[in-house]
Amino acid sequence: MIGNPLAATGRQRYFQAPMELDLENEYAARAYPILASLVTPRPIALVTTLSADGRVNAAPFSFFNLLGADPPICAFAPGDRDDDTPKDTARNVRATHEFVVNLVDEAIAEAMNQCAAPLPFGESELARAGLHAAPSSLVKPPRIAEAPASLECVEWGTLQIGGNRVSSA
Ligand SMILES: Cc1cc2nc3c(=O)[nH]c(=O)nc-3n(C[C@H](O)[C@H](O)[C@H](O)COP(=O)(O)O)c2cc1C
């Protein structure tokens, strides 16, 4: 990764060497905060899924964006937990192949944060955060009634890259 410390001001007239950070070696342990502070702002996908036995799960993901419009495609990336096991959202997408990306505005920002709490598998974060499930039109996982917009998604594919899963739909 190469960063130009002068790029932000645009006023300096002298040359300064750009910073070079090797995120796979020297800066590997700090790759997350470095990348997350460079690529900002990021939208949040508050993803709802169903477990194989039909329990609703909700969790926020900032590694998320649209990838295309024709056909419509978006992707988000749940990383594995510290113990190398997949998060509930990733398990559910693998099991049921559907998810809903609920977009987040200021009004539900705090509730979205609460949905990040690690709860036992199958326990719904929605009720705890004061949010409500509403039926989706095309997929089985519910949308969130309070969300300003929701994308009903059918999994196109999931790439596993190290400890990351990149699910697109
Ligand atoms: C604002 C915000 C953004 C997050 N973005 C991500 C992300 O992109 N990838 C990820 O793996 N975890 C992310 N997390 C953490 C997950 O939401 C958290 O691990 C959650 O407990 C996962 O829930 P699950 O096990 O029900 O899937 C984020 C948390 C917050 C509050």
The ligand as an SDF file (V2000), in Angstrom:
LIG
                    3D

 31 33  0  0  0  0  0  0  0  0999 V2000
  -20.3710   -0.9230   12.4560 C   0  0  0  0  0  0  0  0  0  0  0  0
  -19.8900   -2.3530   12.4440 C   0  0  0  0  0  0  0  0  0  0  0  0
  -19.3510   -2.8870   11.2950 C   0  0  0  0  0  0  0  0  0  0  0  0
  -18.8960   -4.2330   11.2610 C   0  0  0  0  0  0  0  0  0  0  0  0
  -18.3710   -4.7330   10.0980 N   0  0  0  0  0  0  0  0  0  0  0  0
  -17.9490   -6.0160   10.0610 C   0  0  0  0  0  0  0  0  0  0  0  0
  -17.4330   -6.5670    8.8430 C   0  0  0  0  0  0  0  0  0  0  0  0
  -17.3830   -5.9390    7.7850 O   0  0  0  0  0  0  0  0  0  0  0  0
  -17.0060   -7.8700    8.8820 N   0  0  0  0  0  0  0  0  0  0  0  0
  -17.0980   -8.6250   10.0180 C   0  0  0  0  0  0  0  0  0  0  0  0
  -16.7260   -9.8050    9.9830 O   0  0  0  0  0  0  0  0  0  0  0  0
  -17.5810   -8.1220   11.1700 N   0  0  0  0  0  0  0  0  0  0  0  0
  -18.0220   -6.8590   11.2170 C   0  0  0  0  0  0  0  0  0  0  0  0
  -18.5360   -6.3480   12.3820 N   0  0  0  0  0  0  0  0  0  0  0  0
  -18.6410   -7.2250   13.5500 C   0  0  0  0  0  0  0  0  0  0  0  0
  -19.8580   -8.1540   13.4550 C   0  0  0  0  0  0  0  0  0  0  0  0
  -21.0510   -7.4040   13.3350 O   0  0  0  0  0  0  0  0  0  0  0  0
  -19.9230   -9.0140   14.7360 C   0  0  0  0  0  0  0  0  0  0  0  0
  -18.8150   -9.9060   14.7240 O   0  0  0  0  0  0  0  0  0  0  0  0
  -21.2130   -9.7860   14.9080 C   0  0  0  0  0  0  0  0  0  0  0  0
  -21.2610  -10.3120   16.2360 O   0  0  0  0  0  0  0  0  0  0  0  0
  -21.3680  -10.9360   13.9440 C   0  0  0  0  0  0  0  0  0  0  0  0
  -22.6210  -11.5220   14.2070 O   0  0  0  0  0  0  0  0  0  0  0  0
  -23.0850  -12.9680   13.7540 P   0  0  0  0  0  0  0  0  0  0  0  0
  -22.1910  -13.9650   14.4530 O   0  0  0  0  0  0  0  0  0  0  0  0
  -24.5050  -13.0200   14.2250 O   0  0  0  0  0  0  0  0  0  0  0  0
  -22.9530  -13.0290   12.2580 O   0  0  0  0  0  0  0  0  0  0  0  0
  -18.9820   -5.0190   12.4290 C   0  0  0  0  0  0  0  0  0  0  0  0
  -19.5230   -4.4810   13.6030 C   0  0  0  0  0  0  0  0  0  0  0  0
  -19.9760   -3.1580   13.6090 C   0  0  0  0  0  0  0  0  0  0  0  0
  -20.5620   -2.5710   14.8750 C   0  0  0  0  0  0  0  0  0  0  0  0
  1  2  1  0
  2  3  1  0
  2 30  2  0
  3  4  2  0
  4  5  1  0
  4 28  1  0
  5  6  2  0
  6  7  1  0
  6 13  1  0
  7  8  2  0
  7  9  1  0
  9 10  1  0
 10 11  2  0
 10 12  1  0
 12 13  2  0
 13 14  1  0
 14 15  1  0
 14 28  1  0
 15 16  1  0
 16 17  1  0
 16 18  1  0
 18 19  1  0
 18 20  1  0
 20 21  1  0
 20 22  1  0
 22 23  1  0
 23 24  1  0
 24 25  2  0
 24 26  1  0
 24 27  1  0
 28 29  2  0
 29 30  1  0
 30 31  1  0
M  END
$$$$
